[in-house]
Amino acid sequence: MKAFHVEWDDDASNNLALLYLLINDPNTIWPAQYRADRKLEQRPRQAGSELSEGLWQIIEPPLKIFYEIDEAKRIVTVTHVQLV
């Protein structure tokens, strides 16, 4: 059972697709995203680390994913993604 719903904003989704095209081994992108999403669905605070007030990151190689948590709505919004 999911504790949170994970949403990727348009910029993060587009950037993920671009990384897929640029990385040497694109087959590592989707599994890393899947693992990160599953962790964020369950326990977003324990899955990552807080960078500043309201901005979090999770590292799931080869990705570093930045996100925000809305506790009231039980939503995690991914705002940016880059390569580690």
KOLBA-983881 format. One record per residue: x, y, z of N, C-alpha, C in turn; residue in three letters; residue number from 1. Coordinates in pm, 1 decimal, padded with zeros to 6 digits, m for minus. Layout:
N
- X / Y / Z / X / Y / Z / X / Y / Z / ALA / NUM .
...
This chain:
84
- 00083.2 / m00118.4 / 00000.0 / 00000.0 / 00000.0 / 00000.0 / 00087.6 / 00124.7 / 00000.0 / MET / 1 .
- 00053.0 / 00217.7 / m00085.8 / 00128.3 / 00342.5 / m00097.5 / 00086.4 / 00439.1 / 00012.8 / LYS / 2 .
- 00184.8 / 00499.8 / 00075.6 / 00156.7 / 00603.3 / 00173.3 / 00147.9 / 00740.5 / 00105.8 / ALA / 3 .
- 00222.7 / 00755.9 / m00005.9 / 00226.6 / 00881.6 / m00080.0 / 00209.9 / 00852.2 / m00228.7 / PHE / 4 .
- 00159.3 / 00951.5 / m00299.5 / 00153.0 / 00946.6 / m00445.3 / 00272.5 / 01024.9 / m00498.3 / HIS / 5 .
- 00346.1 / 00969.5 / m00593.4 / 00462.8 / 01036.2 / m00650.8 / 00425.2 / 01092.4 / m00787.8 / VAL / 6 .
- 00449.4 / 01222.2 / m00804.4 / 00425.4 / 01289.7 / m00931.4 / 00556.1 / 01350.1 / m00981.0 / GLU / 7 .
- 00580.6 / 01342.4 / m01108.7 / 00695.5 / 01407.9 / m01171.4 / 00642.4 / 01529.3 / m01246.2 / TRP / 8 .
- 00695.0 / 01649.8 / m01213.3 / 00649.3 / 01765.7 / m01288.4 / 00704.9 / 01757.5 / m01430.7 / ASP / 9 .
- 00652.7 / 01840.2 / m01518.7 / 00688.3 / 01831.6 / m01660.6 / 00837.6 / 01850.1 / m01685.1 / ASP / 10 .
- 00898.9 / 01946.0 / m01616.7 / 01042.4 / 01970.1 / m01636.4 / 01124.9 / 01847.8 / m01595.3 / ASP / 11 .
- 01090.6 / 01787.8 / m01482.6 / 01164.4 / 01669.6 / m01436.2 / 01144.9 / 01552.7 / m01533.1 / ALA / 12 .
- 01023.8 / 01533.7 / m01581.0 / 00997.0 / 01425.2 / m01676.7 / 01074.9 / 01444.9 / m01806.7 / SER / 13 .
- 01074.4 / 01568.2 / m01855.9 / 01147.6 / 01597.4 / m01979.3 / 01297.7 / 01578.3 / m01959.9 / ASN / 14 .
- 01347.9 / 01620.5 / m01844.8 / 01489.9 / 01604.7 / m01817.1 / 01527.3 / 01457.5 / m01805.9 / ASN / 15 .
- 01441.5 / 01376.4 / m01745.8 / 01465.9 / 01232.7 / m01736.5 / 01476.5 / 01170.9 / m01876.2 / LEU / 16 .
- 01388.8 / 01210.4 / m01964.1 / 01392.7 / 01158.8 / m02101.2 / 01522.2 / 01201.9 / m02171.6 / ALA / 17 .
- 01565.1 / 01323.5 / m02148.4 / 01690.4 / 01371.5 / m02207.4 / 01809.6 / 01292.8 / m02153.2 / LEU / 18 .
- 01811.2 / 01267.0 / m02023.1 / 01920.0 / 01188.8 / m01964.3 / 01925.4 / 01049.2 / m02025.5 / LEU / 19 .
- 01808.8 / 00993.0 / m02052.1 / 01800.9 / 00861.5 / m02114.4 / 01873.6 / 00861.0 / m02249.3 / TYR / 20 .
- 01859.6 / 00969.8 / m02322.2 / 01923.6 / 00979.2 / m02453.8 / 02074.0 / 01005.6 / m02444.4 / LEU / 21 .
- 02117.7 / 01069.3 / m02336.7 / 02256.6 / 01112.6 / m02325.7 / 02349.0 / 01013.6 / m02255.0 / LEU / 22 .
- 02295.3 / 00930.4 / m02169.4 / 02379.4 / 00843.9 / m02086.1 / 02434.4 / 00726.2 / m02167.7 / ILE / 23 .
- 02552.0 / 00679.7 / m02130.7 / 02615.7 / 00567.5 / m02201.0 / 02533.5 / 00440.0 / m02193.1 / ASN / 24 .
- 02475.9 / 00412.2 / m02078.3 / 02395.0 / 00291.2 / m02061.1 / 02253.1 / 00330.8 / m02020.5 / ASP / 25 .
- 02167.9 / 00359.3 / m02118.2 / 02033.1 / 00407.3 / m02086.9 / 01948.1 / 00305.8 / m02011.3 / PRO / 26 .
- 01985.3 / 00179.8 / m02015.0 / 01907.4 / 00078.4 / m01944.3 / 01918.2 / 00090.6 / m01792.7 / ASN / 27 .
- 02002.0 / 00180.9 / m01743.1 / 02012.3 / 00202.9 / m01598.7 / 01914.3 / 00309.5 / m01548.9 / THR / 28 .
- 01862.0 / 00389.9 / m01639.9 / 01775.1 / 00502.5 / m01601.3 / 01641.6 / 00455.8 / m01543.8 / ILE / 29 .
- 01568.1 / 00375.6 / m01618.7 / 01432.1 / 00339.0 / m01576.0 / 01431.4 / 00255.6 / m01448.1 / TRP / 30 .
- 01521.6 / 00158.3 / m01430.4 / 01523.1 / 00086.0 / m01302.6 / 01553.3 / 00177.7 / m01183.9 / PRO / 31 .
- 01643.3 / 00274.1 / m01202.1 / 01675.0 / 00367.2 / m01094.3 / 01553.5 / 00453.9 / m01061.0 / ALA / 32 .
- 01483.3 / 00498.7 / m01162.1 / 01362.9 / 00578.2 / m01138.2 / 01257.4 / 00494.5 / m01065.6 / GLN / 33 .
- 01241.2 / 00371.7 / m01107.5 / 01143.4 / 00282.6 / m01044.5 / 01177.1 / 00261.9 / m00896.0 / TYR / 34 .
- 01302.9 / 00233.8 / m00866.4 / 01344.1 / 00212.4 / m00726.2 / 01319.8 / 00337.6 / m00642.3 / ARG / 35 .
- 01355.3 / 00452.7 / m00697.7 / 01335.3 / 00578.0 / m00624.9 / 01186.4 / 00603.7 / m00600.7 / ALA / 36 .
- 01105.4 / 00586.1 / m00702.4 / 00960.8 / 00607.5 / m00686.7 / 00902.6 / 00517.2 / m00578.4 / ASP / 37 .
- 00943.6 / 00390.4 / m00575.2 / 00890.9 / 00298.4 / m00474.0 / 00929.5 / 00345.1 / m00332.8 / ARG / 38 .
- 01053.0 / 00391.1 / m00317.1 / 01097.5 / 00440.4 / m00186.0 / 01021.3 / 00566.3 / m00146.4 / LYS / 39 .
- 00999.6 / 00654.8 / m00243.3 / 00929.2 / 00779.4 / m00214.5 / 00781.7 / 00756.2 / m00184.0 / LEU / 40 .
- 00723.4 / 00653.7 / m00243.7 / 00584.1 / 00619.6 / m00214.0 / 00565.9 / 00575.4 / m00069.4 / GLU / 41 .
- 00664.2 / 00509.9 / m00017.0 / 00652.6 / 00453.3 / 00116.7 / 00694.2 / 00550.5 / 00227.8 / GLN / 42 .
- 00816.0 / 00603.4 / 00216.2 / 00871.5 / 00688.3 / 00322.4 / 00963.6 / 00794.6 / 00262.8 / ARG / 43 .
- 00906.5 / 00902.1 / 00211.7 / 00990.0 / 01001.8 / 00143.0 / 01093.0 / 01069.6 / 00233.0 / PRO / 44 .
- 01062.5 / 01087.5 / 00359.4 / 01159.3 / 01151.9 / 00449.1 / 01276.8 / 01058.9 / 00479.8 / ARG / 45 .
- 01251.6 / 00932.2 / 00496.4 / 01358.3 / 00837.0 / 00525.0 / 01435.6 / 00798.4 / 00399.1 / GLN / 46 .
- 01373.3 / 00811.7 / 00282.8 / 01435.8 / 00770.6 / 00156.3 / 01546.4 / 00865.5 / 00111.9 / ALA / 47 .
- 01534.8 / 00991.7 / 00151.3 / 01630.7 / 01090.6 / 00104.4 / 01680.9 / 01177.8 / 00216.4 / GLY / 48 .
- 01739.9 / 01289.0 / 00177.9 / 01791.5 / 01384.4 / 00276.1 / 01742.6 / 01523.9 / 00239.9 / SER / 49 .
- 01717.7 / 01603.0 / 00342.5 / 01668.4 / 01738.6 / 00320.8 / 01786.1 / 01830.5 / 00290.2 / GLU / 50 .
- 01776.3 / 01902.3 / 00178.3 / 01881.7 / 01994.9 / 00137.2 / 01859.1 / 02134.1 / 00195.6 / LEU / 51 .
- 01735.2 / 02177.4 / 00192.3 / 01694.1 / 02304.4 / 00249.4 / 01546.5 / 02290.4 / 00283.4 / SER / 52 .
- 01491.2 / 02390.8 / 00344.2 / 01352.9 / 02380.1 / 00388.5 / 01260.2 / 02345.7 / 00271.4 / GLU / 53 .
- 01208.1 / 02224.0 / 00273.5 / 01112.6 / 02180.8 / 00172.7 / 01172.2 / 02113.7 / 00049.6 / GLY / 54 .
- 01302.9 / 02115.5 / 00034.1 / 01365.7 / 02052.0 / m00081.8 / 01446.4 / 01931.8 / m00036.0 / LEU / 55 .
- 01417.6 / 01819.2 / m00095.0 / 01480.3 / 01691.9 / m00059.1 / 01551.1 / 01632.8 / m00179.7 / TRP / 56 .
- 01640.4 / 01537.7 / m00153.7 / 01703.2 / 01463.6 / m00262.6 / 01714.4 / 01316.9 / m00224.0 / GLN / 57 .
- 01705.7 / 01234.2 / m00325.2 / 01732.3 / 01092.1 / m00311.3 / 01831.7 / 01055.9 / m00420.1 / ILE / 58 .
- 01929.7 / 00975.6 / m00385.6 / 02027.5 / 00930.5 / m00483.4 / 02004.1 / 00782.1 / m00508.6 / ILE / 59 .
- 01973.1 / 00754.2 / m00631.9 / 01952.4 / 00616.6 / m00678.2 / 02033.0 / 00606.2 / m00807.0 / GLU / 60 .
- 02161.3 / 00566.5 / m00795.3 / 02251.2 / 00569.5 / m00911.0 / 02190.4 / 00503.9 / m01034.5 / PRO / 61 .
- 02202.7 / 00571.4 / m01146.7 / 02285.5 / 00688.4 / m01176.4 / 02213.6 / 00822.4 / m01157.3 / PRO / 62 .
- 02099.7 / 00822.8 / m01087.5 / 02019.5 / 00944.4 / m01076.5 / 02028.8 / 01010.1 / m00939.3 / LEU / 63 .
- 02021.2 / 01142.7 / m00940.9 / 01998.2 / 01222.1 / m00821.3 / 01866.3 / 01293.9 / m00846.1 / LYS / 64 .
- 01770.3 / 01268.9 / m00759.8 / 01634.1 / 01316.9 / m00780.3 / 01598.6 / 01414.4 / m00668.5 / ILE / 65 .
- 01548.9 / 01531.7 / m00707.4 / 01509.3 / 01634.7 / m00612.6 / 01356.8 / 01636.5 / m00603.6 / PHE / 66 .
- 01306.2 / 01652.8 / m00481.5 / 01161.4 / 01643.9 / m00463.3 / 01113.6 / 01726.9 / m00345.5 / TYR / 67 .
- 00981.8 / 01747.9 / m00342.9 / 00913.6 / 01817.2 / m00234.8 / 00805.7 / 01723.8 / m00180.0 / GLU / 68 .
- 00775.4 / 01740.1 / m00053.0 / 00676.4 / 01655.1 / 00013.2 / 00560.2 / 01741.5 / 00060.6 / ILE / 69 .
- 00438.7 / 01704.1 / 00021.2 / 00318.1 / 01768.0 / 00073.2 / 00252.1 / 01666.5 / 00166.4 / ASP / 70 .
- 00278.1 / 01681.6 / 00294.3 / 00226.8 / 01586.4 / 00394.3 / 00074.7 / 01584.0 / 00396.7 / GLU / 71 .
- 00012.8 / 01701.3 / 00387.5 / m00132.5 / 01710.1 / 00397.5 / m00202.1 / 01635.0 / 00284.2 / ALA / 72 .
- m00148.9 / 01648.0 / 00163.6 / m00209.4 / 01581.8 / 00047.6 / m00149.3 / 01444.3 / 00020.7 / LYS / 73 .
- m00040.8 / 01410.5 / 00095.0 / 00027.2 / 01281.5 / 00078.0 / 00081.4 / 01266.8 / m00064.9 / ARG / 74 .
- 00144.7 / 01376.2 / m00112.6 / 00200.6 / 01379.9 / m00247.8 / 00348.5 / 01415.0 / m00240.6 / ILE / 75 .
- 00429.1 / 01343.0 / m00316.3 / 00569.5 / 01375.5 / m00337.4 / 00580.8 / 01424.0 / m00481.9 / VAL / 76 .
- 00635.9 / 01543.7 / m00500.0 / 00652.1 / 01599.1 / m00634.0 / 00800.3 / 01604.5 / m00668.2 / THR / 77 .
- 00837.7 / 01532.8 / m00772.9 / 00974.9 / 01537.4 / m00822.1 / 00987.2 / 01661.9 / m00908.4 / VAL / 78 .
- 01087.2 / 01745.1 / m00873.7 / 01103.0 / 01873.6 / m00940.0 / 01222.7 / 01879.4 / m01033.7 / THR / 79 .
- 01320.5 / 01792.8 / m01012.9 / 01441.7 / 01794.6 / m01095.4 / 01511.7 / 01659.7 / m01085.2 / HIS / 80 .
- 01582.6 / 01624.7 / m01189.0 / 01661.6 / 01501.7 / m01188.6 / 01791.1 / 01527.2 / m01265.6 / VAL / 81 .
- 01899.1 / 01469.9 / m01216.9 / 02027.6 / 01480.9 / m01285.9 / 02106.0 / 01354.0 / m01263.8 / GLN / 82 .
- 02216.5 / 01341.8 / m01334.6 / 02304.2 / 01226.6 / m01315.7 / 02391.5 / 01248.9 / m01193.3 / LEU / 83 .
- 02421.5 / 01141.0 / m01122.4 / 02507.9 / 01149.5 / m01004.3 / 02647.6 / 01179.4 / m01050.1 / VAL / 84 .
